[in-house]
Amino acid sequence: MPIDPYILLLLGTVGLAALLPARGTSGDVASGASTGAIAFLFFLYGARLSTREALDGLKHWRLHATVLACTFLVFPLLGLAARGLVPVFLTHPLYQGLLFLTLVPSTIQSSIAFTSMARGNVPAAICAGSFSSLVGIVITPLLAAALLGSGGGFSADSLLEIVLQLLVPFLAGQLLRRWIGGFVARHKKVLGLVDRGSILLVVYTAFSEGMVQGIWHQVSPLRLAGLLGVEAVILAVMLAVTWYGSKALRFDREDRIAIQFAGSKKSLASGLPMASVLFGAHAALAVLPLMLFHQMQLMVCAVIAKRRSHDPDASREEVTAPAPAAGSRTAVGTGTRRG
């Protein structure tokens, strides 16, 4: 069961904010830097994301519609159902964060990695994750405004801030991708470090504001244990829904693997900056459920992917599958071969 090193960095950042929170002038500087970092993050997302690749994936529309339904319909329904656990298992602020977690788009990199490990439809996982990220830029804030409403501090000004900090930089990156896409691809590792450093800054700023406001008096070890238990149930339900639901919809094994990993996971990279914009000073408790869920999904999905890789059905399919003819191409997002 892998422990994501980045989660350790995030926890270290939370610890730093607890010991040395940014206050006063330093808090204002950190907040301004965080705002700039978020805009730059979404600019890079736009510059990296191949719109054409995501749109090409629509050829396998049933698969992508299934992933989107799991991500932005089934997940939020589970989040709404968890409202009945307040205040016995969850405090209201923790529930707000849990509900926000269910609205975040799917991951890209880890979905691809686990789908590949499990011998699933990798092109479909690439397209599903990319398309979910594209849709999430618009859908996640709208769902948050509708479902969290005034309880999450939403207003017309909040929506304008979302557009300016998230959507405008993303669209700018998409428009400039033609000229800077090559540069971004060549410097992928360096810009990846910038990405992660920016998110650490966002987390530090959010938790510093939380420390100044004394939010940690609202969280006890018992409440955290309750939150972990609720998240474990949600993850288990989504893994079952994506696997057996896709079987009921008559998807083949490779597609079912892509649906399971893309439809049951949530993006930390997209969710943390969004939460900072959407929740403002209350972002610390809002991002805590997402950080915990992220590590949980990595650990559980790693075990599932390893088991899927040794699935007898996979070995049988590889043995019985006909060899592709010379010059054949794998159809993107379909999981089938065309001669």
N, C-alpha and C positions, 0 to 999 in steps of 0.2 A: 504494500500500500504506500504510494508515493506521498511524501510531504513536499508540497510545492515550495521551493526556496523563496519565491516571491511573497508567499503568505507570511513567511518568517520576517521578511523585510517590512511588510505591512504591519505586523504585530510590533516589530521594533519601532516603527514610526508612531504607532499608537502609544507605546511606552514613553517615547521621547516627548510626545505632546502632553502626556500625563505629568511628566517630571518638569518639563520646560515649555509650557504653553506660550504661544505668541499672544502678548497682551498689548493694549494701547497702540502706540505707533507701529511697533513690530507686527502687531496683529493686522493693522491696516495694510502694511506692506505685504504680508503673507497673503491676505485676501486678494489684493490686486494682482500679485504674481500668480495665484491660483486661477483667477479669472482668465488671465492671459494664457496660462498653461492649458486650460480646458479648450479655449478657442483653437490653440495650436494643435492639440490632440485631434480634434474633429477635422481640422484642415488636413492633417496627415491621413486620417481615415479616408477622407474623400480622395486624396491623391493616390492612395494605395488601391482602393477598391475598384476593380474592373466592372463597370456597369454593363459592358457588353457580355462579360462572362456570366454575370448574374442573370441577365435577360435571356441569354442562350439556354440557361437552365430551365427557363419556363417551358421549354419543349416537353419536359417531364412534369407538367403542371400538377398532376395528381399528387406526386410526392411532395412538391413544395407547398401545395395547399394544405396537405396533412401536417407538415412541420409547422407552418404558420398557425394553423388551428390549435395545435398543441401549445405553441409558444404564447400566443396572444388571446386564446379563448379558454382552453382547459386549465392552464396554469392560473390565470386570474380567477376562474371559478373556484378553484381550490383555495386561493387566497381569500376570497370573499367568505367561503365556508368557514375558514379559520376564525372569523369574527366572533363566533360563538365561544371561543376559548378565552376571550377577554372577560373579566380580569383574572380568571382562575389560573391559567397557564401563562398568559402573556399580559404585559402592561400595554396600555394603548399606544405609546410611542414605539414599542417593539413590534406591535401588530402593524403599525403604519409602515415600518421598514420591511416587514414580511410581505405585506401586500405589494409594496413597490418592487420587491424582488421578483414577484410573479409576473410583473409587467415588462421586465427587461428583455431585450432580444437574446437570441441564442449565441453561442460561441462560434468561432470559426476554426482557430488553430487546433484546439483540443478535440473538437468534433472530428476534424480530418484525421488527426493522429489516432484516435481510438477506432474510427471506422477502418483505417488502413490496417491497424493491428488485428482487428477482428475479421479481416478479409471481406469487408463490405464494399459498397459502391462509393468509392472515394470522389469521383467527379460530382456525384449527387450531393455528397456532404459539403464539398467546396461551394457549390451553387446554393445549397440550402442555407449555409451559414452566411454567405455574402448577401443573399436576398433578405434574410432575416434582419441583418444589420441595416440594410437600406430602408426597409419598412420601419424598423424600430426607431430610426431618427425622428419619424413623424408620429408613429402610433404610440410609442411609450409615453411621451409627454401628454398626448391627448387622453390616453387611458388613465394616466395618473391624475389629470385634472378632473376627469369624470368620476373616478372611483374614490380618490382621496379628497378631492374638493377642498373646502375651506379648512378641513382638518389637517391637510398638508400645507396650508399656507398659500394656496393658489389664488391668483387673481389675473386680471388682464395684463398687469405689469409683469407678472411671472411668465406668462406665455410669450410676451414680447422679449423678455430676457432669454428665454429658451431659443427663440428664433435667432437672436443676435449672437448668442454664444455657441449654439450647437449647429443649427441648420445653415446659417450664412457661411461660416467657415467650411462646413462640409461641402456645400455647393461650390464654393470657391476652389476647394481642392479638386473636385470633379472637373470643373471648367479648365483648370490649369494642368490637369493630369497629362494632357497631350504633350506638354512641354517639359514637365518636371517628373513624369512617371519613371523615366529611365534613371534619373538621379536618385529618386526615392528607392528604386529597386536595387541599385548598386550599393547604396549605403544603408541597406536594410538593418544590419546589426547595430550600427551607431544610432540610427533613428529609433530602433527598438528600445535602446537604453534611454533615449530622450523620452519616449512614451512612458516607460515605467517610472522614470524619475519624476515626470509631471504628475502621474497618478499618486506617487508618494507625497508630493507637495500638496495635492488636493486633500489627501487623507490627513496630513499633519494639520492643515488649516481647519478642516472640519472638526477634528477631535480637540484642537486647541480651543475653538469656540465652545465646544461642549464642556471642556474643563472649566472655562471661565464662568459658564452658566450653571455648573454643578450638576450636569445631567447624570453622572455616574451614581448619584445617590438613588436614582430610579432603577438601577440594575443590580440585582443580587445574584449570587451563584445559582440559587434555585430557579430564578427567572431564566438565566442563561441555559440551564439544563432543560427547562421546559421548551425554550426556543429551539434547541438542538433536536429535541424529540419531535416537535411539530415539523421541522424541516426534513427530518429523516422519513417521516410518513409521507410528506409531499413528494419527495424524491422517489420513494418506493412506488407510489401510485403512478407517477409519470413514467417511470421505467416500464411498469406493467402495461399502462395504456398505450404507449408507443410501440411496444413489442407485440402484444396480442391484438391491439386495434389495427395495426398495419397488416397483421395476418388475416384478420377478418375482411380487410379491404383488398385482399388477394395480391399483395405485393410479394415479390420473390425475396429470398433470404438476404441478398446483398442490399436491396432497397430497405428492407426492414431494419438492418443494422444501421444504415445511414439515418433513417427516421428516428430510431431509438436514441442515438447519440446526439443528433442535432435538435431533436424535439424535447429532450429531457434536461437540457443544460441551460445555464444562464451566464451571460458575459459579464465578468468583473470589469474588464477594460472599458466597456460602454456604460455599465451601470454606475460606477463610482463617480465619474464626471457628471453624469445626468443627475444623480442624487444631490451633488453639491449645488447645482443650479436650481433644482426643484425645491429642495428643502432649506437651503441657506444655512442659517445658524443652527437648525435642528438636524443637520445632515449626519452628525456622528452616530446617533442611534439608528438612523435610516439605513446607513451602509453596513452596520454590524451584521444583520441577518444575511446580506449578500456575501460578505467576506466569509462567514461560516459555511454557507451553502456551497460556495465555490470550492473550498477545500474538500467538503464532503462529497461533492459530485466527482471530483478528480479521483478520490480514493475508491469509491464504489465503481465508477466506470472503468477504471484500470483493471479491477478484478474481473468485471464482466467481459471486457475486451479480450483479456487473456483466455478466458474460458471459451469465448466464441471462436478464437483462433484454433482451438483444438476440437471444435465441434465436428462430429463424424459427418454431418451433412455437408460441411464445407469441403472435407476431403473427398467425399463422393462426387460433389459437383465438379471439382477440379479434375478428377479422374475421368468422369464421363463426358465432360464438356468437349465438343469437337474443336480441333485446332483451327485457328482463324486462317482464312486464305491469305495468300500473299497480297500485301497492300491494303489489308483490311484495317478499319479504324474502329476504336471503341466509341460508341455513341455517348456523348456527354450527358450525364445525369440520368441515363436510362438503365444502367446495369446490364445491358445486353450487348452482344457483339453483332456487327453487321458486316457481311462479306463484301 
